[in-house]
């Protein structure tokens, strides 16, 4: 009988497969004739927070899948230095998938600042994961890093079991891991590409929630990462948008299903956010205008999104909030 591959080995295989899919898409892009577009004056970026955030144009850059935060220029802001913790999640335990970078990292840090121990699940971005671990531990809390692929239900069961064994309980699940890669036409969307998106973005959420629930008690919660694309669509992200719409429906359905058990389920629908997901999707030259079409004329930084997850996780803030998709898009349209 063939020996079962270890989760880390499977994750490395998934990362290689994602890069292979990415290579196919980029080859098609190179062969397609791009129609010339009119140049429109750049929208003036809006700053509404306590400190000025980076604006467009962003430096041209491109990454291989799955993307690495430590290679981004400028580095995404996740520390939220003006956010003061007040024990809203004191001694609770959270799992954050996709927690090595981007929104997941920012959420892990604020959860720790509010008093939670955090396990981060990630694919194969080990350097980023260690930076997240260090940031969580700097907040005075424990952090467990678990590499693996959420498409694998067995891995998800093991990740939850490892978290409960390490920390003794599980109160919060943040489903945040995602695969995103554009396709100009539906005919360009291969079965391999489609399945990678479906199995990561929606099946992975089901796997993690199913594994977590036997360990969750009244007062626990699940928070799913949706997207503005699940609300409005995106013409070159057909499969990704479809999964985000499915996540929104899953959120509302599971919220109803778990209500009598006292376990809340909600989602956050971000607009454009500066994370490794985007330079690992877009061609380098297109990245300069990333987020420019949002109402605020710039992409959000992860630290501008993460407080929404704290709000939904903390019973003291949201005990009567269930089944919502909270838009954090810089405006009504994003």
C-alpha positions as CSV (number, residue, x, y, z in Angstrom):
1,X,0.0,0.0,0.0
2,X,1.3,3.4,-0.9
3,X,2.4,5.6,2.0
4,X,0.1,8.5,2.6
5,X,1.7,11.9,1.9
6,X,2.1,14.2,4.9
7,X,0.1,17.5,5.0
8,X,3.1,19.6,4.4
9,X,4.0,17.6,1.3
10,X,0.5,17.8,0.0
11,X,0.5,21.6,0.6
12,X,3.8,21.9,-1.4
13,X,2.2,19.9,-4.2
14,X,-0.8,22.3,-4.1
15,X,1.4,25.3,-4.3
16,X,3.2,23.8,-7.3
17,X,-0.1,23.0,-9.0
18,X,-1.3,26.6,-8.4
19,X,1.9,27.9,-10.0
20,X,1.2,25.6,-13.0
21,X,-2.3,26.9,-13.4
22,X,-1.0,30.4,-13.1
23,X,1.6,29.7,-15.8
24,X,-1.2,28.6,-18.2
25,X,-3.2,31.7,-17.6
26,X,-0.3,34.0,-18.1
27,X,0.6,32.3,-21.3
28,X,-2.9,32.9,-22.6
29,X,-2.7,36.5,-21.5
30,X,0.5,36.9,-23.5
31,X,-1.2,35.5,-26.6
32,X,-4.3,37.7,-26.4
33,X,-4.3,41.1,-28.1
34,X,-5.1,43.7,-25.6
35,X,-7.5,46.4,-26.7
36,X,-6.3,49.9,-26.1
37,X,-8.2,51.6,-23.3
38,X,-8.7,55.3,-22.8
39,X,-6.6,56.9,-20.1
40,X,-8.8,58.3,-17.4
41,X,-7.6,60.8,-14.9
42,X,-6.6,59.1,-11.7
43,X,-9.2,59.3,-8.9
44,X,-8.0,61.2,-5.9
45,X,-7.5,58.8,-3.0
46,X,-9.5,59.3,0.2
47,X,-7.9,59.1,3.7
48,X,-10.3,58.7,6.5
49,X,-8.3,57.0,9.2
50,X,-5.9,58.0,12.0
51,X,-2.9,57.7,9.8
52,X,-2.2,58.1,6.1
53,X,-2.3,54.8,4.1
54,X,-0.3,54.1,0.9
55,X,-1.9,55.3,-2.3
56,X,-1.6,54.5,-6.0
57,X,0.4,54.1,-8.1
58,X,1.8,51.0,-6.6
59,X,5.1,49.6,-7.8
60,X,4.9,47.2,-10.7
61,X,5.5,43.7,-9.3
62,X,4.4,40.1,-9.8
63,X,4.7,36.9,-7.7
64,X,4.4,33.2,-8.2
65,X,1.6,31.4,-6.4
66,X,0.7,31.3,-3.6
67,X,2.3,34.7,-3.0
68,X,4.5,36.0,-0.2
69,X,3.9,39.0,2.0
70,X,7.6,39.5,2.8
71,X,8.3,40.2,-1.0
72,X,5.6,42.9,-1.4
73,X,6.5,46.5,-1.9
74,X,5.2,48.4,0.0
75,X,4.8,45.9,2.8
76,X,1.1,45.6,3.8
77,X,0.2,47.3,7.1
78,X,-1.2,44.8,9.6
79,X,-0.1,46.0,13.0
80,X,-2.8,48.7,13.6
81,X,-0.7,50.6,16.1
82,X,-3.5,52.9,17.1
83,X,-5.8,50.0,18.0
84,X,-5.9,49.5,21.7
85,X,-6.9,46.1,23.0
86,X,-9.4,45.8,25.9
87,X,-9.7,42.0,26.6
88,X,-12.7,41.5,24.3
89,X,-11.4,38.0,23.5
90,X,-9.5,37.2,26.7
91,X,-8.4,33.6,26.9
92,X,-10.3,32.6,23.9
93,X,-8.8,30.4,21.1
94,X,-9.1,31.1,17.4
95,X,-8.1,29.4,14.2
96,X,-7.4,31.6,11.2
97,X,-7.0,30.0,7.8
98,X,-4.8,31.9,5.4
99,X,-3.3,33.4,8.6
100,X,0.2,33.7,7.4
101,X,-0.4,37.0,5.5
102,X,-2.8,39.6,4.4
103,X,-6.1,39.9,6.2
104,X,-5.5,36.7,8.0
105,X,-2.3,38.0,9.6
106,X,-3.9,41.3,10.6
107,X,-6.8,39.4,12.2
108,X,-4.5,37.1,14.1
109,X,-2.6,40.1,15.5
110,X,-5.7,41.9,16.7
111,X,-7.2,38.8,18.2
112,X,-4.0,38.3,20.2
113,X,-4.1,42.0,21.2
114,X,-7.6,41.3,22.5
115,X,-6.4,38.3,24.6
116,X,-6.8,35.3,22.3
117,X,-4.4,32.5,21.5
118,X,-4.3,31.9,17.8
119,X,-3.6,28.9,15.5
120,X,-2.8,29.9,11.9
121,X,-3.4,27.5,9.0
122,X,-1.5,28.3,5.8
123,X,-0.4,26.5,2.6
124,X,3.4,26.7,2.3
125,X,4.5,30.3,3.0
126,X,6.7,29.4,6.0
127,X,8.6,32.7,6.3
128,X,5.4,34.7,6.3
129,X,3.9,32.3,8.9
130,X,6.9,32.7,11.2
131,X,6.5,36.5,11.0
132,X,2.9,36.2,11.9
133,X,3.8,33.9,14.8
134,X,6.3,36.4,16.1
135,X,3.7,39.3,15.9
136,X,1.1,37.3,17.8
137,X,3.7,36.3,20.5
138,X,4.8,39.9,20.8
139,X,1.2,40.7,21.8
140,X,1.8,38.2,24.7
141,X,-0.3,35.3,23.4
142,X,0.5,31.8,22.1
143,X,0.6,31.0,18.4
144,X,0.5,27.6,16.6
145,X,1.5,27.5,12.9
146,X,0.0,24.6,10.9
147,X,1.0,24.2,7.2
148,X,-1.4,22.3,5.0
149,X,-4.2,22.4,2.4
150,X,-7.8,23.1,3.4
151,X,-9.0,21.2,0.3
152,X,-8.0,18.1,2.3
153,X,-10.7,17.3,4.8
154,X,-8.4,15.0,6.7
155,X,-5.9,17.8,7.1
156,X,-8.6,20.1,8.4
157,X,-9.6,17.6,11.0
158,X,-6.0,17.3,12.1
159,X,-5.5,21.1,12.3
160,X,-8.5,21.5,14.6
161,X,-7.4,18.6,16.7
162,X,-3.9,20.0,17.0
163,X,-5.3,23.4,18.1
164,X,-7.5,21.9,20.7
165,X,-4.7,19.7,22.0
166,X,-2.3,22.7,22.2
167,X,-4.8,25.3,23.7
168,X,-7.5,23.2,25.3
169,X,-10.5,24.7,23.5
170,X,-11.8,26.3,20.3
171,X,-14.0,29.4,20.3
172,X,-13.5,31.2,17.0
173,X,-13.0,29.9,13.4
174,X,-12.0,32.4,10.7
175,X,-12.3,30.9,7.3
176,X,-10.1,33.1,5.2
177,X,-7.8,30.9,2.9
178,X,-8.4,31.6,-0.8
179,X,-7.2,30.9,-4.3
180,X,-7.7,33.7,-6.9
181,X,-6.6,33.7,-10.5
182,X,-8.2,35.7,-13.4
183,X,-9.4,34.3,-16.7
184,X,-10.3,36.7,-19.5
185,X,-12.9,34.3,-21.0
186,X,-15.0,31.5,-19.6
187,X,-13.5,29.3,-22.3
188,X,-10.1,29.9,-20.8
189,X,-11.1,28.5,-17.4
190,X,-9.7,25.0,-17.3
191,X,-11.2,22.2,-15.2
192,X,-8.0,22.2,-13.1
193,X,-8.3,26.0,-12.5
194,X,-12.0,25.8,-11.6
195,X,-11.6,22.9,-9.2
196,X,-8.7,24.6,-7.4
197,X,-10.9,27.6,-6.8
198,X,-14.0,25.7,-5.8
199,X,-12.3,23.2,-3.5
200,X,-10.1,25.9,-1.8
201,X,-12.6,28.7,-1.4
202,X,-15.9,27.0,-0.6
203,X,-15.2,23.3,0.1
204,X,-12.3,24.3,2.4
205,X,-14.7,26.4,4.4
206,X,-17.1,23.5,4.8
207,X,-14.2,21.2,5.8
208,X,-12.9,23.6,8.5
209,X,-16.4,24.4,9.9
210,X,-17.3,20.7,10.1
211,X,-14.1,19.9,11.9
212,X,-14.4,22.8,14.3
213,X,-18.0,22.5,15.4
214,X,-17.7,19.4,17.7
215,X,-15.3,21.5,19.8
216,X,-17.4,24.7,19.9
217,X,-19.7,25.6,22.7
218,X,-22.4,28.2,23.2
219,X,-20.9,31.6,22.6
220,X,-18.4,30.4,19.9
221,X,-18.5,31.9,16.4
222,X,-17.5,31.3,12.8
223,X,-16.4,34.2,10.6
224,X,-16.1,33.7,6.8
225,X,-14.1,36.0,4.5
226,X,-16.4,36.9,1.6
227,X,-15.8,39.6,-0.9
228,X,-17.3,42.5,-2.8
229,X,-17.0,40.2,-5.9
230,X,-19.6,37.9,-4.2
231,X,-22.0,40.9,-4.2
232,X,-21.3,42.6,-7.5
233,X,-19.4,40.0,-9.5
234,X,-16.1,40.5,-11.4
235,X,-15.9,39.9,-15.2
236,X,-12.4,38.4,-15.1
237,X,-12.8,36.5,-11.8
238,X,-15.8,34.3,-12.7
239,X,-14.9,31.3,-10.5
240,X,-13.6,33.4,-7.6
241,X,-16.7,35.6,-7.6
242,X,-19.0,32.5,-7.7
243,X,-17.2,31.0,-4.6
244,X,-17.5,34.3,-2.7
245,X,-21.2,34.4,-3.5
246,X,-21.4,30.8,-2.2
247,X,-19.6,31.8,0.9
248,X,-22.2,34.5,1.6
249,X,-25.0,32.0,1.2
250,X,-23.2,29.4,3.3
251,X,-22.8,32.0,6.0
252,X,-26.5,32.8,6.2
253,X,-27.5,29.2,6.0
254,X,-25.1,28.0,8.6
255,X,-26.1,30.9,10.9
256,X,-29.6,29.6,10.8
257,X,-28.5,26.0,11.3
258,X,-26.4,26.8,14.4
259,X,-28.6,29.4,16.0
260,X,-30.2,27.1,18.6
261,X,-26.7,26.0,19.6
262,X,-25.7,29.6,20.4
263,X,-23.0,29.6,17.8
264,X,-23.0,32.7,15.6
265,X,-21.9,32.7,11.9
266,X,-21.1,35.9,10.0
267,X,-19.0,37.1,7.1
268,X,-16.9,40.1,6.2
269,X,-17.0,41.2,2.5
270,X,-13.8,43.3,1.9
271,X,-13.2,45.5,-1.2
272,X,-9.7,45.6,-2.7
273,X,-7.0,45.0,0.0
274,X,-3.3,45.1,-0.4
275,X,-2.2,41.5,0.1
276,X,-0.1,38.9,-1.7
277,X,-3.3,37.5,-3.4
278,X,-3.3,40.3,-5.9
279,X,0.3,40.5,-7.2
280,X,0.1,36.7,-7.5
281,X,-2.8,37.2,-9.8
282,X,-2.4,40.4,-11.8
283,X,0.3,41.2,-14.3
284,X,2.9,43.5,-12.9
285,X,1.9,46.6,-15.0
286,X,-1.7,46.3,-13.9
287,X,-0.9,46.4,-10.2
288,X,-0.2,50.2,-10.2
289,X,-3.9,50.9,-10.4
290,X,-5.0,48.2,-8.0
291,X,-7.9,49.5,-5.9
292,X,-8.1,52.8,-7.8
293,X,-11.7,52.1,-8.9
294,X,-12.9,51.8,-5.3
295,X,-15.0,54.6,-3.8
296,X,-11.9,55.6,-1.8
297,X,-9.6,55.5,-4.8
298,X,-7.1,53.2,-3.2
299,X,-6.8,49.7,-1.8
300,X,-7.4,49.1,1.9
301,X,-4.6,47.9,4.1
302,X,-5.2,44.7,6.1
303,X,-5.2,46.7,9.4
304,X,-8.2,48.6,8.1
305,X,-10.2,45.4,7.7
306,X,-9.2,43.4,10.7
307,X,-11.2,45.4,13.3
308,X,-14.4,44.2,11.6
309,X,-13.4,40.6,12.5
310,X,-12.8,41.6,16.1
311,X,-16.3,43.1,16.2
312,X,-17.9,39.9,14.9
313,X,-15.8,37.6,17.1
314,X,-16.4,39.4,20.4
315,X,-19.6,38.5,22.2
316,X,-19.5,41.8,24.1
317,X,-19.8,43.6,20.7
318,X,-21.9,41.3,18.6
319,X,-23.9,38.8,20.6
320,X,-27.1,39.8,18.7
321,X,-25.4,39.8,15.2
322,X,-25.9,36.6,13.2
323,X,-26.0,35.7,9.6
324,X,-24.8,39.0,8.2
325,X,-22.3,39.8,5.4
326,X,-20.6,42.9,6.6
327,X,-19.3,45.0,3.7
328,X,-15.9,46.8,4.4
329,X,-15.4,48.2,0.9
330,X,-14.5,51.9,1.3
331,X,-18.0,52.8,0.1
332,X,-21.4,51.4,-0.9
333,X,-20.0,49.9,-4.2
334,X,-16.4,49.2,-3.2
